[in-house]
Amino acid sequence: MKAEKAKALLEDQTFRSAMDDLRKACYDNIKRSSHEQQDLREDMYYMLRAADAFERILRSRLNDGKINEIDFNIKRMIR
């Protein structure tokens, strides 16, 4: 059951588009940031890491239904 739902979500075009938009927004914010905006760049970095972790969790559901080792050492999402 979890594997089928994870597969459907990973293949859903709306979900894929939203994840792509999220990543693009993070990269755009990083590119537009000024030298003094280290906090913004760091926040965007952690947002990208969280998005990757979320997708890894979904993919792990396809393999064995268990969450594989994921680095949750994300100190903050947004300041």
PASEBA-1860 file (N, C-alpha, C; in nm, 3 decimals):
! residues 79
1> MKAEKAKA> 0.082/-0.118/0.000/0.000/0.000/0.000/0.088/0.126/0.000 ~ 0.185/0.135/0.093/0.271/0.252/0.097/0.353/0.266/-0.030 ~ 0.399/0.153/-0.083/0.481/0.156/-0.204/0.401/0.211/-0.323 ~ 0.275/0.167/-0.335/0.192/0.214/-0.446/0.165/0.364/-0.436 ~ 0.138/0.411/-0.315/0.112/0.553/-0.296/0.237/0.636/-0.322 ~ 0.351/0.586/-0.276/0.477/0.657/-0.300/0.507/0.664/-0.449 ~ 0.487/0.552/-0.519/0.511/0.548/-0.663/0.419/0.646/-0.736 ~ 0.292/0.647/-0.697/0.197/0.739/-0.762/0.237/0.883/-0.739
9> LLEDQTFR> 0.281/0.914/-0.619/0.321/1.051/-0.590/0.447/1.090/-0.667 ~ 0.545/1.002/-0.670/0.670/1.031/-0.742/0.646/1.047/-0.893 ~ 0.544/0.980/-0.945/0.515/0.988/-1.087/0.411/1.096/-1.120 ~ 0.352/1.157/-1.017/0.250/1.259/-1.037/0.314/1.386/-1.093 ~ 0.263/1.433/-1.205/0.322/1.550/-1.271/0.309/1.676/-1.187 ~ 0.199/1.691/-1.115/0.181/1.809/-1.030/0.286/1.809/-0.918 ~ 0.308/1.694/-0.857/0.409/1.682/-0.752/0.548/1.710/-0.808 ~ 0.580/1.649/-0.923/0.712/1.669/-0.984/0.732/1.818/-1.014
17> SAMDDLRK> 0.630/1.881/-1.069/0.639/2.022/-1.105/0.660/2.107/-0.980 ~ 0.589/2.075/-0.872/0.604/2.151/-0.748/0.744/2.135/-0.691 ~ 0.799/2.016/-0.694/0.934/1.993/-0.644/1.036/2.067/-0.731 ~ 1.016/2.063/-0.862/1.105/2.137/-0.952/1.098/2.287/-0.925 ~ 0.975/2.339/-0.904/0.958/2.481/-0.874/1.027/2.518/-0.743 ~ 1.014/2.431/-0.643/1.079/2.456/-0.514/1.231/2.465/-0.531 ~ 1.287/2.369/-0.601/1.433/2.370/-0.622/1.477/2.492/-0.703 ~ 1.401/2.523/-0.807/1.436/2.640/-0.889/1.431/2.768/-0.805
25> ACYDNIKR> 1.329/2.783/-0.722/1.318/2.901/-0.637/1.437/2.911/-0.541 ~ 1.479/2.798/-0.487/1.595/2.799/-0.398/1.721/2.843/-0.472 ~ 1.745/2.783/-0.589/1.864/2.820/-0.666/1.858/2.967/-0.710 ~ 1.740/3.013/-0.750/1.727/3.153/-0.790/1.756/3.247/-0.674 ~ 1.707/3.213/-0.555/1.736/3.295/-0.437/1.884/3.296/-0.406 ~ 1.949/3.182/-0.421/2.094/3.176/-0.397/2.167/3.264/-0.498 ~ 2.129/3.254/-0.625/2.196/3.333/-0.730/2.176/3.482/-0.712 ~ 2.057/3.523/-0.668/2.027/3.665/-0.653/2.074/3.724/-0.520
33> SSHEQQDL> 2.117/3.639/-0.430/2.155/3.689/-0.297/2.282/3.773/-0.304 ~ 2.287/3.869/-0.216/2.407/3.952/-0.208/2.509/3.884/-0.116 ~ 2.626/3.939/-0.118/2.734/3.884/-0.035/2.695/3.878/0.112 ~ 2.619/3.976/0.157/2.582/3.985/0.299/2.471/3.889/0.338 ~ 2.408/3.823/0.243/2.293/3.738/0.273/2.331/3.589/0.291 ~ 2.430/3.565/0.374/2.472/3.428/0.399/2.359/3.345/0.459 ~ 2.280/3.406/0.548/2.171/3.334/0.612/2.069/3.285/0.509 ~ 2.038/3.368/0.412/1.945/3.329/0.307/2.000/3.211/0.229
41> REDMYYML> 2.125/3.217/0.189/2.185/3.107/0.113/2.186/2.978/0.195 ~ 2.216/2.991/0.322/2.217/2.873/0.409/2.076/2.815/0.423 ~ 1.977/2.901/0.438/1.838/2.854/0.446/1.798/2.780/0.318 ~ 1.836/2.834/0.204/1.803/2.770/0.077/1.873/2.635/0.065 ~ 1.996/2.628/0.111/2.070/2.501/0.111/1.996/2.396/0.192 ~ 1.951/2.434/0.312/1.880/2.338/0.396/1.744/2.302/0.338 ~ 1.680/2.394/0.270/1.554/2.365/0.203/1.576/2.261/0.093 ~ 1.683/2.276/0.017/1.716/2.178/-0.087/1.745/2.042/-0.026
49> RAADAFER> 1.818/2.041/0.085/1.847/1.914/0.153/1.719/1.847/0.202 ~ 1.626/1.926/0.254/1.499/1.870/0.302/1.418/1.811/0.187 ~ 1.416/1.880/0.074/1.343/1.829/-0.043/1.404/1.697/-0.089 ~ 1.536/1.689/-0.092/1.603/1.564/-0.130/1.570/1.452/-0.032 ~ 1.570/1.483/0.097/1.539/1.383/0.199/1.396/1.332/0.183 ~ 1.304/1.423/0.156/1.165/1.384/0.137/1.151/1.287/0.020 ~ 1.217/1.316/-0.091/1.210/1.227/-0.206/1.279/1.093/-0.178 ~ 1.388/1.096/-0.101/1.453/0.969/-0.065/1.361/0.882/0.020
57> ILRSRLND> 1.285/0.944/0.108/1.190/0.868/0.189/1.087/0.801/0.098 ~ 1.033/0.877/0.003/0.936/0.819/-0.089/0.996/0.705/-0.170 ~ 1.117/0.726/-0.221/1.182/0.619/-0.300/1.210/0.496/-0.215 ~ 1.243/0.515/-0.089/1.272/0.401/-0.003/1.146/0.316/0.016 ~ 1.030/0.380/0.011/0.904/0.305/0.020/0.888/0.210/-0.098 ~ 0.944/0.245/-0.211/0.935/0.158/-0.328/1.023/0.034/-0.311 ~ 1.134/0.048/-0.240/1.228/-0.062/-0.226/1.186/-0.163/-0.120 ~ 1.175/-0.119/0.003/1.150/-0.215/0.110/1.046/-0.169/0.210
65> GKINEIDF> 0.987/-0.054/0.183/0.885/-0.004/0.274/0.941/0.059/0.400 ~ 1.071/0.064/0.411/1.134/0.122/0.529/1.212/0.246/0.490 ~ 1.227/0.333/0.585/1.308/0.453/0.561/1.454/0.415/0.575 ~ 1.528/0.435/0.468/1.672/0.410/0.473/1.738/0.520/0.554 ~ 1.864/0.502/0.585/1.935/0.601/0.665/1.935/0.735/0.593 ~ 1.885/0.833/0.660/1.876/0.968/0.604/1.938/1.064/0.703 ~ 2.015/1.154/0.651/2.079/1.253/0.736/1.979/1.363/0.767 ~ 1.926/1.362/0.889/1.833/1.464/0.930/1.903/1.573/1.010
73> NIKRMIR> 2.029/1.594/0.985/2.105/1.696/1.055/2.080/1.831/0.988 ~ 1.955/1.870/0.988/1.916/1.998/0.929/1.883/2.090/1.046 ~ 1.967/2.188/1.071/1.952/2.267/1.193/1.834/2.365/1.187 ~ 1.795/2.401/1.068/1.677/2.487/1.055/1.631/2.484/0.911 ~ 1.507/2.520/0.892/1.452/2.526/0.756/1.449/2.670/0.708 ~ 1.387/2.754/0.785/1.377/2.896/0.748/1.401/2.979/0.871 ~ 1.478/3.079/0.857/1.511/3.168/0.969/1.394/3.256/1.001
END
